[in-house]
Amino acid sequence: MQLIDIGVNLTHPSLASDARGLLERAQAAGVCQLVLTGTNLEDSEKALLAAEQLDESGLQLFSTAGVHPHEASNWNSDSQRQLRDLLGEARVRAVGECGLDFNRDFSPRPLQEKALEEQLALAAELGKPMFLHERDADERLLAIVREFRDRLPAVVAHCFTGEKRALYGYLDLDLHIGITGWICDERRGTHLHALVRDIPQGRLMLESDAPYLLPRSLRPKPKHGRNEPAFLTEVLREVALHRGESQEELARHTTACARAFFGLPAIG
Protein backbone atom coordinates (compact mmCIF):
# COMPACT_ATOMS: atom_id res chain seq x y z
CA MET A 1 0.00 0.00 0.00
CA GLN A 2 1.05 3.57 -0.69
CA LEU A 3 -0.13 6.37 1.60
CA ILE A 4 0.15 10.14 1.29
CA ASP A 5 0.16 12.26 4.45
CA ILE A 6 -1.31 15.61 3.40
CA GLY A 7 -0.60 17.43 6.67
CA VAL A 8 2.71 17.20 8.55
CA ASN A 9 4.07 19.99 10.76
CA LEU A 10 7.66 18.89 10.19
CA THR A 11 9.07 22.29 11.19
CA HIS A 12 7.78 21.78 14.74
CA PRO A 13 10.82 21.44 17.04
CA SER A 14 9.69 18.04 18.33
CA LEU A 15 9.84 16.65 14.78
CA ALA A 16 12.61 18.71 13.21
CA SER A 17 15.18 17.32 15.63
CA ASP A 18 14.60 13.79 14.31
CA ALA A 19 13.40 14.53 10.80
CA ARG A 20 15.44 11.89 8.99
CA GLY A 21 14.50 9.15 11.43
CA LEU A 22 10.87 10.19 11.17
CA LEU A 23 10.98 9.96 7.38
CA GLU A 24 12.62 6.53 7.50
CA ARG A 25 9.85 5.26 9.78
CA ALA A 26 7.21 6.83 7.54
CA GLN A 27 8.61 5.12 4.46
CA ALA A 28 8.77 1.78 6.29
CA ALA A 29 5.05 2.20 7.13
CA GLY A 30 4.14 2.78 3.48
CA VAL A 31 3.94 6.57 3.46
CA CYS A 32 5.50 7.53 0.14
CA GLN A 33 4.76 11.27 -0.12
CA LEU A 34 4.24 14.01 2.47
CA VAL A 35 2.92 17.55 2.29
CA LEU A 36 4.54 19.75 4.93
CA THR A 37 2.28 22.41 6.41
CA GLY A 38 3.16 26.11 6.48
CA THR A 39 1.31 28.18 9.10
CA ASN A 40 2.94 31.59 8.70
CA LEU A 41 5.41 33.10 6.28
CA GLU A 42 8.53 32.16 8.22
CA ASP A 43 7.23 28.66 8.86
CA SER A 44 6.22 28.28 5.20
CA GLU A 45 9.78 29.12 4.16
CA LYS A 46 11.10 26.53 6.63
CA ALA A 47 8.64 23.91 5.32
CA LEU A 48 9.80 24.53 1.76
CA LEU A 49 13.46 24.30 2.80
CA ALA A 50 12.80 21.06 4.68
CA ALA A 51 11.02 19.60 1.65
CA GLU A 52 14.00 20.47 -0.53
CA GLN A 53 16.67 19.27 1.87
CA LEU A 54 15.03 16.08 3.12
CA ASP A 55 13.60 14.76 -0.12
CA GLU A 56 14.79 11.17 -0.32
CA SER A 57 14.81 8.55 -3.05
CA GLY A 58 11.44 6.83 -2.88
CA LEU A 59 9.99 9.36 -0.45
CA GLN A 60 8.89 12.72 -1.86
CA LEU A 61 8.22 15.90 0.12
CA PHE A 62 6.15 18.93 -0.84
CA SER A 63 4.75 21.84 1.15
CA THR A 64 2.05 24.44 1.56
CA ALA A 65 2.46 28.16 2.22
CA GLY A 66 0.01 30.41 4.01
CA VAL A 67 -0.96 32.31 7.13
CA HIS A 68 -3.03 30.52 9.79
CA PRO A 69 -5.97 32.40 11.36
CA HIS A 70 -4.08 32.48 14.67
CA GLU A 71 -1.46 34.57 12.84
CA ALA A 72 -3.92 36.79 10.94
CA SER A 73 -3.08 39.86 13.05
CA ASN A 74 0.33 39.85 11.35
CA TRP A 75 -1.11 39.86 7.81
CA ASN A 76 -0.30 43.06 5.88
CA SER A 77 0.28 44.30 2.36
CA ASP A 78 3.79 42.88 2.31
CA SER A 79 2.53 39.47 3.42
CA GLN A 80 0.74 38.96 0.13
CA ARG A 81 3.91 39.74 -1.82
CA GLN A 82 5.98 37.31 0.26
CA LEU A 83 3.34 34.61 -0.04
CA ARG A 84 3.13 35.10 -3.81
CA ASP A 85 6.88 34.50 -4.06
CA LEU A 86 6.63 31.31 -2.01
CA LEU A 87 3.76 30.02 -4.11
CA GLY A 88 5.96 30.33 -7.18
CA GLU A 89 8.21 27.56 -5.88
CA ALA A 90 7.67 24.20 -7.56
CA ARG A 91 7.37 22.21 -4.33
CA VAL A 92 4.73 24.51 -2.83
CA ARG A 93 1.49 22.85 -3.88
CA ALA A 94 -1.28 24.71 -2.00
CA VAL A 95 -2.21 27.94 -0.21
CA GLY A 96 -2.55 27.41 3.52
CA GLU A 97 -2.87 26.56 6.25
CA CYS A 98 -5.35 29.42 6.39
CA GLY A 99 -8.97 29.84 7.38
CA LEU A 100 -11.03 30.83 10.41
CA ASP A 101 -10.79 29.87 14.07
CA PHE A 102 -13.66 31.24 16.15
CA ASN A 103 -12.87 28.81 18.98
CA ARG A 104 -9.69 30.43 20.23
CA ASP A 105 -9.88 33.83 18.55
CA PHE A 106 -6.14 34.43 18.83
CA SER A 107 -6.62 37.06 16.10
CA PRO A 108 -9.72 39.29 15.84
CA ARG A 109 -12.36 37.79 13.56
CA PRO A 110 -12.39 40.68 11.07
CA LEU A 111 -8.63 40.28 10.60
CA GLN A 112 -9.02 36.51 10.18
CA GLU A 113 -11.59 37.10 7.46
CA LYS A 114 -9.45 39.69 5.69
CA ALA A 115 -6.39 37.41 5.65
CA LEU A 116 -8.48 34.51 4.40
CA GLU A 117 -10.11 36.53 1.62
CA GLU A 118 -6.79 37.83 0.35
CA GLN A 119 -5.26 34.35 0.38
CA LEU A 120 -8.30 32.98 -1.47
CA ALA A 121 -7.90 35.72 -4.07
CA LEU A 122 -4.23 34.85 -4.48
CA ALA A 123 -5.02 31.14 -4.86
CA ALA A 124 -7.66 31.94 -7.47
CA GLU A 125 -5.21 34.12 -9.40
CA LEU A 126 -2.43 31.53 -9.32
CA GLY A 127 -4.63 28.46 -9.78
CA LYS A 128 -3.54 26.86 -6.51
CA PRO A 129 -5.66 24.61 -4.27
CA MET A 130 -6.54 25.75 -0.74
CA PHE A 131 -5.63 24.01 2.52
CA LEU A 132 -8.17 25.31 5.05
CA HIS A 133 -8.40 25.38 8.84
CA GLU A 134 -11.76 25.82 10.58
CA ARG A 135 -12.95 25.65 14.17
CA ASP A 136 -16.43 26.78 15.23
CA ALA A 137 -16.70 28.85 12.05
CA ASP A 138 -18.10 26.58 9.33
CA GLU A 139 -21.00 28.84 8.31
CA ARG A 140 -18.84 31.93 7.98
CA LEU A 141 -16.07 30.00 6.24
CA LEU A 142 -18.53 28.59 3.72
CA ALA A 143 -19.95 32.04 3.02
CA ILE A 144 -16.49 33.43 2.26
CA VAL A 145 -15.21 30.46 0.26
CA ARG A 146 -18.41 30.36 -1.79
CA GLU A 147 -17.53 33.75 -3.33
CA PHE A 148 -14.28 32.32 -4.70
CA ARG A 149 -15.13 28.65 -5.25
CA ASP A 150 -15.70 28.80 -9.03
CA ARG A 151 -12.20 30.25 -9.50
CA LEU A 152 -10.37 27.72 -7.29
CA PRO A 153 -9.13 24.38 -8.63
CA ALA A 154 -9.71 22.53 -5.33
CA VAL A 155 -10.21 23.15 -1.60
CA VAL A 156 -9.71 20.83 1.37
CA ALA A 157 -11.16 21.22 4.86
CA HIS A 158 -8.02 20.06 6.66
CA CYS A 159 -8.30 18.08 9.91
CA PHE A 160 -12.08 17.90 9.79
CA THR A 161 -13.56 17.47 13.28
CA GLY A 162 -16.98 19.06 12.78
CA GLU A 163 -20.57 17.89 12.83
CA LYS A 164 -22.91 16.73 10.07
CA ARG A 165 -24.01 20.27 9.10
CA ALA A 166 -20.43 21.35 8.46
CA LEU A 167 -19.55 18.19 6.52
CA TYR A 168 -22.55 18.43 4.24
CA GLY A 169 -21.93 22.15 3.70
CA TYR A 170 -18.37 21.45 2.63
CA LEU A 171 -19.37 18.58 0.36
CA ASP A 172 -22.15 20.66 -1.22
CA LEU A 173 -19.50 23.25 -2.11
CA ASP A 174 -17.34 20.51 -3.66
CA LEU A 175 -14.67 20.60 -0.95
CA HIS A 176 -12.35 17.73 -0.09
CA ILE A 177 -12.15 16.46 3.50
CA GLY A 178 -9.00 15.62 5.46
CA ILE A 179 -9.37 13.11 8.31
CA THR A 180 -6.82 12.77 11.13
CA GLY A 181 -6.38 10.74 14.30
CA TRP A 182 -9.27 12.71 15.82
CA ILE A 183 -11.42 9.83 14.59
CA CYS A 184 -9.42 7.52 16.89
CA ASP A 185 -10.31 9.55 20.01
CA GLU A 186 -13.00 7.77 22.03
CA ARG A 187 -13.65 10.94 24.07
CA ARG A 188 -14.43 13.43 21.31
CA GLY A 189 -14.12 11.84 17.86
CA THR A 190 -16.77 9.12 17.81
CA HIS A 191 -19.25 11.30 15.88
CA LEU A 192 -16.90 10.96 12.91
CA HIS A 193 -17.45 7.20 12.78
CA ALA A 194 -20.79 7.62 11.01
CA LEU A 195 -19.86 10.76 9.10
CA VAL A 196 -16.85 9.32 7.25
CA ARG A 197 -19.21 6.94 5.45
CA ASP A 198 -20.79 9.95 3.74
CA ILE A 199 -17.57 11.26 2.19
CA PRO A 200 -17.44 10.09 -1.45
CA GLN A 201 -14.38 8.44 -2.91
CA GLY A 202 -12.35 11.12 -4.61
CA ARG A 203 -13.08 13.67 -1.87
CA LEU A 204 -11.42 11.98 1.12
CA MET A 205 -7.77 12.30 2.16
CA LEU A 206 -5.80 11.18 5.21
CA GLU A 207 -3.37 13.18 7.33
CA SER A 208 -1.44 12.84 10.56
CA ASP A 209 -1.26 16.55 11.54
CA ALA A 210 1.92 15.43 13.32
CA PRO A 211 3.15 16.10 15.96
CA TYR A 212 -0.43 16.70 17.09
CA LEU A 213 -3.36 14.25 17.36
CA LEU A 214 -1.55 11.04 18.20
CA PRO A 215 -4.20 8.35 17.55
CA ARG A 216 -5.47 7.30 20.98
CA SER A 217 -6.27 3.82 19.66
CA LEU A 218 -2.63 3.24 18.70
CA ARG A 219 -1.00 0.26 20.44
CA PRO A 220 1.65 0.36 21.68
CA LYS A 221 1.77 4.10 22.28
CA PRO A 222 5.16 5.79 21.82
CA LYS A 223 6.77 6.88 25.05
CA HIS A 224 7.48 10.36 23.65
CA GLY A 225 3.74 10.92 23.15
CA ARG A 226 3.98 12.76 19.83
CA ASN A 227 2.39 11.85 16.54
CA GLU A 228 4.32 11.18 13.34
CA PRO A 229 3.51 10.17 9.76
CA ALA A 230 4.29 6.48 10.37
CA PHE A 231 1.16 6.36 12.53
CA LEU A 232 -1.03 7.31 9.57
CA THR A 233 -1.66 3.57 9.25
CA GLU A 234 -3.75 3.76 12.43
CA VAL A 235 -5.92 6.51 10.91
CA LEU A 236 -6.23 4.31 7.81
CA ARG A 237 -7.33 1.36 9.95
CA GLU A 238 -9.95 3.34 11.86
CA VAL A 239 -11.40 5.10 8.81
CA ALA A 240 -11.55 1.84 6.83
CA LEU A 241 -13.38 0.16 9.72
CA HIS A 242 -16.10 2.80 9.84
CA ARG A 243 -16.46 3.09 6.07
CA GLY A 244 -16.78 -0.66 5.64
CA GLU A 245 -13.82 -0.74 3.26
CA SER A 246 -10.64 -2.75 3.26
CA GLN A 247 -7.52 -0.87 4.24
CA GLU A 248 -6.10 -1.60 0.79
CA GLU A 249 -9.10 -0.03 -0.97
CA LEU A 250 -9.10 3.01 1.30
CA ALA A 251 -5.37 3.50 0.77
CA ARG A 252 -5.84 3.24 -2.98
CA HIS A 253 -8.52 5.88 -3.38
CA THR A 254 -7.29 8.33 -0.72
CA THR A 255 -3.79 8.23 -2.21
CA ALA A 256 -5.17 8.78 -5.72
CA CYS A 257 -7.27 11.66 -4.39
CA ALA A 258 -4.32 13.34 -2.66
CA ARG A 259 -2.12 12.89 -5.71
CA ALA A 260 -4.71 14.55 -7.94
CA PHE A 261 -5.48 17.35 -5.45
CA PHE A 262 -1.85 18.43 -4.96
CA GLY A 263 -0.64 17.48 -8.44
CA LEU A 264 1.89 14.98 -7.09
CA PRO A 265 3.81 12.62 -9.37
CA ALA A 266 3.03 8.92 -9.35
CA ILE A 267 5.52 6.59 -7.66
CA GLY A 268 6.39 3.16 -9.00
Buried (B, 14 or more C-beta within 10 A) or exposed (E): BBBBBBBBBBBBEBBBEBBEEBBBBBBEBBBBBBBBBBBBBEBBBBBBBBBEEBBEEEBBBBBBBBBBBBBBBBBEEEBBEBBEEBBEBEBBBBBBBBBBBBEEBEBEBEBBBBBBBBBBBBBBEEEBBBBBBBBBBBEBBBEBBEEBBEEBBBBBBBBBBBEEEBBEBBBEBEBBBBBBBBBBBEEEBEBBBEBBEBBEBEBBBBBBBBBBBBBBBBEEEEEEEBBBBBBBBBBBBBBBBBBEBEBEBBBBBBBBBBBEBBEBEEEE
